[in-house]
Amino acid sequence: MTGLKRFLVSFVSLMLCFFLQLVILPGIPGVRTVPNLLLVETVSLGFLYGKASGLAAGTAAGLLFDVLGSGIPGFYTLIFAVLGYLNGMLSEKIESEMILILFVLFAINEAVFHTYVFLLAFLIRKQFAFGSYLKNIVMPEMLLSLIAFLVLYGILIFLSKRWDLRVNKGEIKIV
């Protein structure tokens, strides 16, 4: 995929995830938990396209989260950027089609994200109800995010492979 196409796919999918996660899904009556689509997108782009894309996607996702008032400027930008970069580093060692390994790695990313949020957001305010946080927020969100990861990552792989095809003089070449 060329740089411009990759940027467009990344930008559009990040904006779509942002609007779904923070605007559309919470507005649906009866929905208590929404998947962390921005984390799904950050991790997916890091796995697929490497460190630079993971870092850029993580920074953009974190800034979007922070703009909506996380309370501490840069709070989410830091964790999203770090996770995007680290997953980009892993992309050099893991093939993008190793779905089971990537699924487990995403679950680890989700756990790291929630540990970071709990330690820095809740403990600072002296809120020690980790069991309640785990039961009511982490587990439902993790389950939904894992399902969303499989769907969104599959779509990104499909688009990536589909757009890597070029037609030159009537024949199809894989770049």
N, C-alpha and C positions, 0 to 999 in steps of 0.2 A: 504494500500500500504506500503510495507516495506520501510525502510529509504533509501536504495540504489536505489530502483525503483523510489521513490519520487524525490530523488536527480537527477537521470538521466532524468526523465521527465522534471523537473524544468530547468536543465541545457540546455538540447536540445531545449526546447521551448523558453528559454531566448535567446539563440544564434540565433535561427531561427527568432525570432522577431527583434533582433538586425540587422541581415543582411537584412531582409525585409525593416525595417524602414529606415535604414541609408545608405544602399548600393543599393538594388534592386529597391524599389519604386521611389526614387528620380531620378533614371536613365531612367525612362519611359518617353518618350516624351509626353508633354501635361499635365503631373501630376504636379499640383501646390501645393497641400496639401496632406500630408500623415498622417495616424492615428498614434497616440502616442502608438505604440505597446509595448514599454518597460514599460510604465505606466500601460497598460492593463494587461500585464503579472505580474507585481509587485502586483497590486491590486488583481488580480485573485488568485495568490499563497498565498497572505495574507488571503483572504477570505476562501480559501479551507483548508490550512494547519496550520494556526495560526501565532502567533507573530514571532517566530524564523524564519520560512520560509519566511514570508513577509519581515522581516528585512534583511535576507540574499539576497533575490531576489532584494530588493530595493537597497541594497549596490552594488550588482553586476551590476545592470542596470545603476545606477548612475555613477559607475566607468567607464563603457563602454562609456557612454555619455561624461564624463569628459576627457577621453583619447583622444577623437576626437577633443578636443580643445574648450571647452566651454569658455575659457578665464580665469575663476576663478577656481583654483583647489578645488574640493569638492563641487562646486556649485550644481550640479545635484545629487551628491551622498547624500547630506543632505536631499533634498526634497524627493527623491525616498525612502530612508531608513525610513524616518519618516512616509510617507504614507503607506509603506509596513507594518511597525510595527503597526500603528493605525488600519489598516484594519485587521491585524491579531488579534488584541484585539476585534474587532467587530465580528470576526468569532466565538467567544465564546458565543455570544448572539444571532446571526442570523444563521439560518439554511442555508446550501449551496444551497438549492433548492428554496429559496425565491427570484426568479429572479427579480421581479419588484422592490423590496427593494434594491437589489444589484445593479440594473440598475441605480436607483436614487443615491445611494451612490457613484457609479462610476462617475456619472455626477458631484457630489460634489467634488470628488477627482480631476477631470479634472479642475474644476474651481479653486480649491486651488492651483494646480500646476501652472496654467497660472497667477494667482494673484501673486504668489511667483516670477515667472519669470519676470513679468512686474515690480513689485516693486523693485526687486534687480538688474535686468539687464537693464531695460529701464530708470527708474527714476534716477539711479546713473549717467547715461550718459545724463541726462536732456532731455530725449525724452518723451514728454507728450501726444503723440497721442494715447490715450487709445481707442478712438472710432475706429480708423483705425486698431489697433491691434485686437480689439474685432471682427470687421467685416471681416477682411482679413485673420486672423490667427486662432483665438480662435474658432469661430463658425464653420468653415469648418472642422477644426481638431477635435472638440468635436463631431460633427455628425459622422464622419468617425470612431473615436475612440469608440463611443457607439456601432456602428454596429460591429466593431472588437471585442469589449468586449463580446457581445452576442455569437459570433462565437467561440472565443478562450476559453471563460469560459465554454461553452458547451462541447468543445473538452476535456478540462481538467477534467470536471466532469465525462464524459464518460470513459476516461482513468483511472481515480481514482477508479470508481466503477468496471470497468472491471478487473483491476488488484487486486482488493481486494478479488476476488474469488480465492479460493484454492481448489485443488482437493486432497483429502486424501482417500485412499482405495476405490476409485470408486465413492465417493459421493462428492458433491460440498458443501462447507461450506463458509458462509460469515464471514469474520474475522472482 
